[in-house]
Amino acid sequence: MIDNVDGMVESIVLNSQMQSCVSDGETEVNHQIMAHYFEDELFCPVCGASRRQKVEKFSSYQIFDIIEPEHKIEFKQFPIVHIATCLQCSTKTTMVLYEGPERLELAILRNAYGGCVTENTPKEVKYYLDQAYRARMLSALSAAMAMYRSALEWILYEQGYKNGMLGAKISKLEDDISNNIAPRWANDMPVELLTAIKNIGNGAMHTNGGDISKQQQIDGSLIELVDIVFTELLDVIYEQPIRRSKNLKKLESVANNLSK
Ligand SMILES: [Zn+2]
C-alpha cells in the first residue's frame, strides 16, 4: 500500500533502476532512477475499497542513493510528485512526498470526495467526514478526530436528537434504547462506540490537563479504526434499510407471481 510514507518510499525503491556513473574520472557512483510509472494498491474513495493504481512519476527527473549499511534512502530533491490513477474508475490522486518539520511526509490529494461516506449519507455528515479525511491525508490526526466527532453529532441531530451537546444527545439515545423507542439501528450498534468517539474527539480538542503529549495517542491506526466504525455506522443507518426494502420488494414480487 502506498498510503503512507514508508509504503510509498518502498514502492519507489522497488520500481527503480540502478544506474552507474563515473564521477571525477574514477569513482563509480550508483544512483537509483525512478521508473516513469508503476502499479500498486491505494484506497479509492469512489470504489470504496483498495484498488490497483497506475502511479506515474510527475516530476521530470528524480534520483536517490541508498546509503549502506543502514540502507537509508536519500533523495536528491523534493518534493517528489506522483499521480495515481485508479485502474477501475480513473479517479486521480496526487501524491506529494515532501520534507516536513521533522521527517518526510506524504500528502494525498484527490479529485473526488474522500472518507468513509456511503451513497445515501446526508450531505452535512458527508461534509464533516470529508473534512476529517482531508486532515488525515495531511497527517493532521487531532484535527481529523475533531471532525469525526462533529460528523457523529450531525448523524444524531439528523436522526432526531436535536437538543444539547453531543453528550446530551447520546444520553437521550440511551434513554430511548431503554424505553424501546430508539431508531432500529441503535440495536445493531453498541452505544459505547459512540461515547468512545465523543470522548476521543473531546480529547483531541481539549487541553487534557496541560499535557499535549496525550495527543500522540491519536495515531494513524486509531484513526483507521474510527474510520472503520463510521463505515459500519453509516451502513447500518443509511444503507441497510434501503437494501432490505429493495430485497424485500424483489422477493415479494416473485412470490406474488408464483402464487397467482
Ligand atoms: Zn476507483
Residues whose N, C-alpha, C, O or C-beta is under 5 A from the ligand:
A	BS01	ZN	C44 V46 C47 R51 C86 Q88 C89 S90 T91
